[in-house]
Amino acid sequence: MGKFVITKRTNGEFQFNLKAGNGQTILTSEGYSTKAAALNGIESVKTNSQDDNRYDRKESSNGKPYFNLKASNGQNIGASEMYESTAARENGIESVKKNAPDADTDDQTA
């Protein structure tokens, strides 16, 4: 089962990573000024992760596929790692869909 891990950046912002059951990070958030905002971001991932239209499939300048997960308002709520192939990117999206809805939250800032 996946989990959201909340951490604090060196600049004081909060961020979260969605980790798969094997501990691999499958989605990373933007920086948030408050923990409450980061928790709202997690809820947004849980809600939007089930809608395939919310995944913006991209390719980096060096040709590596990745994706962004967007909220209903079009705002980015998470980004994936860079993948070696489009098939690997699709597996990453499926992993987010599978892990996000029931993921626990591990707050490492407390």
N, C-alpha and C positions, 0 to 999 in steps of 0.2 A: 504494500500500500504506500502511496506517495505521501509527501508532507511538504508543507510550506515552512521555510526557515527564515525568520526575520533576523536581520543583523543591522548593525549601525556602521556606516561608512566613516572613513577618517574625517570627512567634512561635516559629520554630525547628522547626515541624512539617513533615513531608514530605507532599507530595501528588503525584498524577499526573493528567494529562489524556490521554485517548485522542483522537488527532487523525486525521482522515481523510487520504487521499492528497493532498487539496487544501489541507491545513494547517488546516482548520476543526476546532475542538474539538467533539467529539460526546459526551464523557462526562467528568465531573470527579469526583475522589474526595473523600472526607472527609480530614481531617488525620490523619497518623500520627506517633507519637512517635519511631519509628525507621525507617531506610531499609529494613530487613529486613521490617518490617510493611507498608510501601508495596509492596515487591516481592511479598509474599504477596497483597496486594490485587489487583495486576495479574494474578497467576495465577488468582485467583478470578474476575476479569472474563473472562479467556480461557475458563475452564470454564463459567461460568454464562451467558455471552452467547448461547449457542446454544439455550437453553431459553426459549421464548416466555413460559412461566409465571413466569419470574423478573423480567419487566418489569412494574412497577407503574405503570400509566398513570394520571396525575393531572391535575388542573386547578388552577391557582393562583387566589388570591383575585380577581385581575383578569381571570380567564377564559381565561388562556393555557394551552394544553396543555403538559405536560412528562412525563418519566418518571424513575423510579428503577430501578436494577438491583439486585436483592437476591440475596444468597447463599442457599444451601440452608437456613441457620439463620434466615433472615428479616432478617438485618442488611443495611442499605444499603451497597453498595460503590461506587456511582456515581450521579450525577445528571446529567440533560441540561440544556441551555439551555431557555429558554421559547420555544415555537413559536407561529406565527401561526395554525395550524390543526391539527386532528387528523391530517390527511393528512401534513402536514410532520413531526409527531411520529412517525408510523409510518415515514416515510422515515428519520428519525433512528435508530429502533430497528433497521431493516434495515441501516443503515450500521454500527452497532455490531456486529451479527451478522457482517457481511462483513469488517470491519477488525480486530476484536479477536483472533481465533484465531492469526493469523500475524504480528501486529504486533511490530516490534522495540521495544526499550526504549532511550530516549535519556536517560541520567542526567546532568542539568545541575547536580547538587550536588557532583560530584567535583572 
